Amino acid sequence: MRTRAVSNLAFAATLAAGAVIAAPSDAHSATGPVTSGNGWKIAAPGITHIDTKPWTIAFHDTASRTKLTPYLRNVAAELTSYLGVKVTVTTKIVKVTRGKCVTGHVISYRYMSKPNPDVPNQSFAGSCGNKAHAADGAYVFINSDYWAPGRRFPEPVRMNVIWHESAHGVGLNHPATCPKDKASRQPLMCANTYNDLRTRRYSSFEATAFRQLVRNRPLLSVAVGER
């Protein structure tokens, strides 16, 4: 049995913030995984941790691959750095359907106009956890209208969208709180208001959440025989 968590990003409205699942903390819990904290949240209970298996990035079609590969090479490098598991951009075609899990540690991306016709300005991701509640795969729909002439979406905003949805893919959710860190940055998983270009797009809040995905691993993996 697989569990699925679908997440959305809309420019027209503030991102929804879910309820806190566990007491805010960056430390191990004595009774189970820690899945939320100040400015970050993991998509529990469907996903609570990330295992040691490598991940691959694939594409719905060749058009998606051509457009998104330059961005996703940087996403993959950043995720690899934070998670300690290899994330590789491939040329593989993996067709995606909204609401249908992609598994096998694959995130497949589709670049298309108005992927959610009900909310035309939206991009979204659906992430899946396996029976051990480890992140196992995802589909990501990126709205190609952000690149359309006349729409005037700046490049940093487009990058924010891709990085945001990619983090959903490996198990992050919208946090319940949206503070600023020492660099005056809000969580990328919570805000789409900053347009600055920088080498690393994830804030310290996402970095904490990624580390917690790793820290939660030994708390859950022994019982189900993960290695």
HUGI-V115916 format. One record per backbone hydrogen bond with DSSP energy under -0.5 kcal/mol. NH is the residue of the N-H (numbers start at 1). CO is the residue of the C=O. If there is no record, write none. Layout:
nh/co
NH/CO
NH/CO
//
This chain:
nh/co
3/129
5/127
7/125
9/123
11/121
18/174
25/36
29/32
35/33
37/40
39/37
40/37
42/35
43/171
44/42
47/43
48/133
49/133
50/213
55/86
56/105
57/88
58/107
59/92
60/109
65/61
66/62
67/63
68/64
69/65
72/68
73/69
74/70
74/71
75/71
76/72
77/73
78/74
79/75
80/76
81/77
82/78
83/79
84/80
88/55
90/57
90/88
94/59
94/92
100/97
101/99
105/136
106/136
107/56
108/106
108/138
109/58
110/140
112/110
112/142
115/112
117/115
119/116
122/119
123/9
124/141
125/7
126/139
127/5
128/137
129/3
130/134
133/130
135/49
136/128
137/128
138/106
139/126
140/108
141/124
142/110
142/140
143/141
144/112
144/142
146/143
147/144
148/145
151/148
152/148
154/152
157/154
158/154
159/155
160/156
161/157
162/158
163/159
164/160
165/161
166/162
167/163
168/164
169/165
170/166
171/168
172/167
173/41
181/185
184/181
187/179
190/187
191/187
201/199
207/203
208/204
209/205
210/206
211/207
212/208
213/209
214/210
215/211
216/212
217/214
219/216
220/216
220/217
221/217
222/218
224/220
224/221
225/221
225/222
226/221
//
